[in-house]
Amino acid sequence: MSDELKNAAAEELLAEETVKDEGDIGFESLPVTSYWQDVVRMFLKNRIAVVGLVMFLVIVFMCCAAPLFTNYDPVSDIEYYNVKQPPGGAHLLGTDHIGRDVWARLLYGGRTSVLTGVLVALFAAAIGVTIGLVAGYYGGTVDALLMRFTDIMLSFPFLILAIAIMAALGSSQRNIIISLAVTSWPGFARLTRSQVLAIKNSEYIEAAKVADFSNPRILFKHVLPNCMGTIIIQLTLTIGGAILSAAGLAYLGMSPNVAKPEWGAMLNDGKPYLRTHPYLTTIPGVAISITVLAINWIGDGLRDAFDPKMRK
Amino acid sequence: MWAYIVKRLLQAIPTLLMISFLIFSLLYITPGDPIDLILSTENMKITPETRAAIEHEWGLDRPFLERYFSFIFNAMRGDLGTSYQTGQDVFQEVMARMPATLKLTVVSMILALMISLPLGMLAALKHNSIWDSLATVLATVGVAMPRFWFGLMLIILFSFKLGWLPSMAYATIRDDGFFKFLRAIILPASSLALGNAATQTRMIRSSMLEVLGQDYVRYARSKGLKEKFVIWGHAFKNAMIPVITIVGGEFGGLLGGAVVTEQIFSWPGVGRLAVNSISKRDYPMIQGITLLLCTVFLMINILVDISYALIDPRIRFVSRKQ
């Protein structure tokens, strides 16, 4: 990776340590775009990535502003006399097995599902990045131990571990997040470590060491920002993966059987009616797929945008 | 090479110890008493003395570490204990289910490769053509769909609407013949294969594109080799090296993914057993399943690494000491 990365960091270091001489010829005559401006520019040039971003924003907006799009309450509006109505008519996407509006449950359920994915990715990143930073930077025994542990976690069929954790903690949405975060961090640790190894011996880190900066300061102010690209890509892709896994756990009946809507739980509700009322299963799955597709497109766009080879 | 294999096998031991310790501690903090759970399903009542006797027999009254070490020592002798639920030997019960899971993962891996190899190659060779777009669409849509949901959609279409294939069936080649086996396994395997077909197509495409741009491919072309030889003799082999690593790593994901797939198609594999045992707090069974699944996974990884070194002469077993 990256001369760009190094330059960006070197600039940052310069900006911190010395006062820029604005009178210098270079500063005025060249249009200066920062690393992040470059990334954003590259991202916006990518049509599929932008489509993904727009799709994702629309989905998030519709879920957040759910009352604007439906008149039904996903939990309390139960029409016992009107169960399993096919899509169309008064209920846009029909009603479920106890007469709740599917469209309303889809909108409100999206809040939980998307938030679950985001939180899992954030927690997993927090754990994985810290471990990767420490392992890569300190090296030696620390590195060997931490990476051995990471490999062990990776060698585990993670869904089984997640189910076991769910069994230990009890089923709730919070525990789904915990169990998925605990099983999703190794990817972050691996990636971050390899980034740190690439950065560790560069001159600006040497400079920071010579300047007698503390290790945490070097790690978080100089090493971490240069791993950000990789981390953000992984973060995006983990959100999508977590939404899928959370749906899988909920489908296995690991989500609490409460009235609160959630996409995976909706799939679980539709399970007995697969033959007679397939739309109860089809609809939440389509919602999950579209959301994850949008997120993955954003992730792919970011990957290209952060890749210095792609920037001409 | 034998030294390398032995070394890898030895390395697997601490991994398995660590994993069993993780699972053991997890189960230790798991709320819900197995005796209570069995009693409630059987609708029985027992005296405190009987309960104490059962606890003693299952070792539930002993301290954590003692229980862990006795488990490890027994496991080394091939004894994984007996199931709380059925009273059967855990090792035998899990191993009886293992072939079903392995068949499912292997067939779905073959299916995935049958889709991804031609499609990925076509996409790379006919860069920016309709095949390329098709491959990209499959790769992005395939990873975005929940595997189990795709399985459900397959059931709706092929079992309920068209009536071509059974939604739940199990058959073995030996007892029912190859055709019946294929009929039974095709839906679960396809549902499991989708995600892998997607990632592999993408992998093969980009790996092939990269190799096709290399100097040695240009050289092979410039010395007048037929395109067939350039692609299959030079480019393909080199492009496959990173793909093999990915494919090997995917087995772990498949073993995990099989859990939900087996649930949907009522496939009598280890995954279903795992879900059942977890809900019943069948500690010895959960322990045994995780330990044996991880062993299988580690073995596959070692096999992949060996084949990797056999294919790529640049990798020598000795140089892996780091």
Chai-1 contact restraints between the chains, C-beta under 6 A:
chainA,res_idxA,chainB,res_idxB,connection_type,confidence,min_distance_angstrom,max_distance_angstrom,comment,restraint_id
A,I152,B,T15,contact,1.0,0.0,6.0,A-B,restraint_1
A,I152,B,M18,contact,1.0,0.0,6.0,A-B,restraint_2
A,S155,B,F297,contact,1.0,0.0,6.0,A-B,restraint_3
A,P157,B,G252,contact,1.0,0.0,6.0,A-B,restraint_4
A,P157,B,L255,contact,1.0,0.0,6.0,A-B,restraint_5
A,P157,B,G256,contact,1.0,0.0,6.0,A-B,restraint_6
A,P157,B,L293,contact,1.0,0.0,6.0,A-B,restraint_7
A,F158,B,G256,contact,1.0,0.0,6.0,A-B,restraint_8
A,L159,B,G256,contact,1.0,0.0,6.0,A-B,restraint_9
A,L159,B,V259,contact,1.0,0.0,6.0,A-B,restraint_10
A,I160,B,G256,contact,1.0,0.0,6.0,A-B,restraint_11
A,I160,B,A274,contact,1.0,0.0,6.0,A-B,restraint_12
A,I163,B,I278,contact,1.0,0.0,6.0,A-B,restraint_13
A,A164,B,L26,contact,1.0,0.0,6.0,A-B,restraint_14
A,A167,B,T30,contact,1.0,0.0,6.0,A-B,restraint_15
A,A167,B,I278,contact,1.0,0.0,6.0,A-B,restraint_16
A,A168,B,L26,contact,1.0,0.0,6.0,A-B,restraint_17
A,A168,B,I29,contact,1.0,0.0,6.0,A-B,restraint_18
A,A168,B,T30,contact,1.0,0.0,6.0,A-B,restraint_19
A,L244,B,P146,contact,1.0,0.0,6.0,A-B,restraint_20
A,A247,B,P146,contact,1.0,0.0,6.0,A-B,restraint_21
A,G248,B,F148,contact,1.0,0.0,6.0,A-B,restraint_22
A,G248,B,V260,contact,1.0,0.0,6.0,A-B,restraint_23
A,Y251,B,F148,contact,1.0,0.0,6.0,A-B,restraint_24
A,R275,B,F160,contact,1.0,0.0,6.0,A-B,restraint_25
A,P278,B,I156,contact,1.0,0.0,6.0,A-B,restraint_26
A,T281,B,L152,contact,1.0,0.0,6.0,A-B,restraint_27
A,G285,B,W149,contact,1.0,0.0,6.0,A-B,restraint_28
A,I288,B,P146,contact,1.0,0.0,6.0,A-B,restraint_29
A,S289,B,A144,contact,1.0,0.0,6.0,A-B,restraint_30
A,S289,B,M145,contact,1.0,0.0,6.0,A-B,restraint_31
A,V292,B,A144,contact,1.0,0.0,6.0,A-B,restraint_32
A,L293,B,A144,contact,1.0,0.0,6.0,A-B,restraint_33
A,N296,B,A144,contact,1.0,0.0,6.0,A-B,restraint_34
